[in-house]
């Protein structure tokens, strides 16, 4: 299979510093947990090949630094981003506010507009990953419920897991991959519809011109 036959998807994972973004990606790519990890500065990139339905996909994953101000520029520069993962540390001081802040950054700066369809798909797939659920507490349960309520209002799926033990990390990326494939199909169908509509309009205009000539 040639390089041109590979379908590329670009995913950006964002979240506060210490939310475990790099560990989540490392767990997915290498099934390992980095014991000593320096904070990401700027942008790190990873790659995962996926074979599905006789097609080859390349999942390009961009790990963005955890400073919201610097990530504004990163998101603006990520013009090829097809999807986002919002990672949050459920044990942080205010994980709910963190998720809301990063969602707003995506909504305001991502190139592709978020469009919800009647079948709850989006043209720009977003998933919230609640990390470090292995550290259980009553306060965490309350915060999880609030994050899920926020996500329901935005029609965004939530996955709860842990990069440390690998809980639900694979499920996170499987779900995201399926959303990407579905979103790609929706955009393709919309493009075909628009193309057909334009063709119909041209035919109508042509017909009107012929009628005037008669």
C-alpha positions, 0 to 999 in steps of 0.5 A: 500500500502506498503512502497516498492510500493511507488515511490520516487523522490528526488528533490534539490532546489538551488539558491542564499541566499535570492532567496526564496527557503525555501519559495517556498517549504513552499508554495508548502507543506503547502500553507503558507509563512513564515514571518520570515525565517533564511537562510538555512545552509546545507540542509533541507528536505521536503516531499510531497505525490502525487497520479497519475495514480493509483501510489503513489509517494513521492516527497522528496525535499532538500532545499540547502543552498545558498552559491555556495561553500558549495553547491558544497559539498551538490550537491556531497553528494546528490547522489540520486537527480533526479531533480533540481529547480534553484530559482532566485530572479528577483530583485537581483543585477544580477539574470542572472549570478546567474542562469548561476552559479547554472546551471554550478554547477549542470552540473559539479557536479550532478551524473546523466549526462544531456542528451537531447533527440529529444523530448526535454526531459532530463534524469536529469530534471531541471526547473528555477523558477523566483521568486518575479515577484510580484515586477514589474519593467522594469529592471526585464522584461529585466532580465527575457528575458535574463534568458529565452534566456539562458534557451532556449539554454539549453532546460530548462523550466522556470516558473515565479511566487511568493512564497509570493502570491503563483503564479505558485508555484503549476504549478512549481512542477506539471511541475517538477513532469511530467518531472520526470515521463517522464525522468523515463520512458525514462531511463527505455526504454533505459535500456530495449533497452540496455538489448535487445541489449546485449541479441542480441549480446549474441545470435550473439556470440553464433550463431558464435560459433556454426557456427565455430563448424560446 
